[in-house]
Amino acid sequence: MKVYYSTRSLCKACLNTLDGNKKWGKAIADKVRLRITEFEAASSLGDISKLPPARCHDLSNNRAGQLSVVLNGNMRLIFMPKHDPVPTLPSGGLDWSRVTEILILEVIDYHG
């Protein structure tokens, strides 16, 4: 998949070891880079949904249209499909197998 970033500073933190470690700490920064490597290696989001440690899932309420993968504890990597229009199934909902580009939005603990 092709990965894009919502801001230049987020891209730098995601891809640069020193910047990521400074922003989130080494453990989270390492997981961020691992998840991005997984995204880039996948042909579609459908491949990511089959990875148990990532636990990729749709979000709801004020985060509807966004997805999340687990980093560590409550920390999540938040992203969304970068398609216009977003590929959907005939019955509604996201067609994960046709999502080939994503936009990384943030790394956050939205639980607390």
C-alpha positions in Angstrom: 0.0 0.0 0.0 1.0 3.6 -0.4 1.2 5.5 2.8 0.7 9.3 3.2 1.0 11.5 6.3 -1.3 14.3 7.4 1.6 16.6 8.3 5.3 16.9 7.6 6.2 16.7 11.3 4.1 13.4 11.6 5.9 12.0 8.6 9.3 12.9 10.1 8.4 11.3 13.5 7.0 8.2 11.8 10.0 7.6 9.6 13.0 9.0 11.5 14.2 7.1 14.5 15.4 10.0 16.5 12.3 12.2 15.9 10.0 9.3 16.7 11.9 8.4 19.9 11.7 12.0 21.0 8.0 12.4 20.3 6.7 9.1 21.6 9.5 7.2 23.3 11.5 4.3 21.8 8.9 1.5 22.4 6.0 3.4 20.6 8.3 4.8 17.9 9.5 1.2 17.1 5.9 0.0 16.8 4.9 2.9 14.6 7.8 2.1 12.2 6.8 -1.6 12.3 3.2 -0.9 11.5 4.2 1.4 8.6 6.5 -1.3 7.3 3.5 -3.7 7.4 1.3 -1.2 5.6 3.9 -0.7 2.9 4.4 -4.4 2.4 0.6 -5.1 2.1 -1.2 -4.9 -1.2 -4.4 -3.7 0.4 -5.9 -3.0 3.8 -7.4 -6.5 3.6 -4.0 -8.0 4.2 -3.5 -5.9 7.4 -6.8 -7.1 8.9 -5.4 -10.6 8.9 -2.5 -9.6 11.2 -3.5 -10.4 14.8 -1.0 -8.2 16.6 -2.2 -5.1 14.7 -5.9 -5.6 15.5 -6.9 -3.2 12.7 -10.4 -2.0 13.2 -12.9 0.7 12.2 -13.6 3.5 14.6 -17.0 5.1 15.4 -18.8 8.2 16.7 -16.6 11.3 16.2 -13.9 9.1 14.5 -16.2 7.5 12.0 -14.4 6.9 8.7 -11.1 6.4 10.6 -9.3 3.1 11.4 -6.8 2.2 14.1 -4.1 -0.3 14.7 -2.6 -1.2 18.1 0.8 0.0 19.0 1.2 -0.7 22.7 -1.3 -0.7 25.6 -3.8 2.0 24.7 -1.6 3.8 22.1 -3.0 3.6 18.5 -2.0 4.6 15.1 -5.0 6.3 13.5 -5.4 6.5 9.7 -8.0 6.6 7.0 -8.3 5.4 3.4 -6.9 7.9 1.0 -9.4 7.3 -1.8 -12.1 9.6 -3.3 -14.5 8.0 -3.2 -13.7 5.6 -0.4 -14.3 2.0 -1.7 -17.4 0.5 -0.1 -19.1 -2.9 -0.3 -22.5 -3.2 -2.0 -24.0 -3.8 1.5 -22.3 -0.7 2.8 -19.1 -0.5 4.9 -15.5 -0.3 3.8 -14.2 -2.6 1.2 -10.9 -3.4 2.9 -9.6 -5.3 -0.1 -9.7 -2.2 -2.4 -8.0 0.2 0.0 -4.5 0.6 -1.4 -3.6 4.0 -0.1 -3.9 5.3 3.4 -3.4 8.6 5.2 -1.8 8.5 8.7 -3.6 11.0 10.9 -2.0 10.6 14.3 -0.5 8.5 17.1 -2.6 8.8 20.2 -4.2 7.2 23.3 -7.9 8.1 22.6 -9.1 6.0 25.5 -8.1 8.4 28.3 
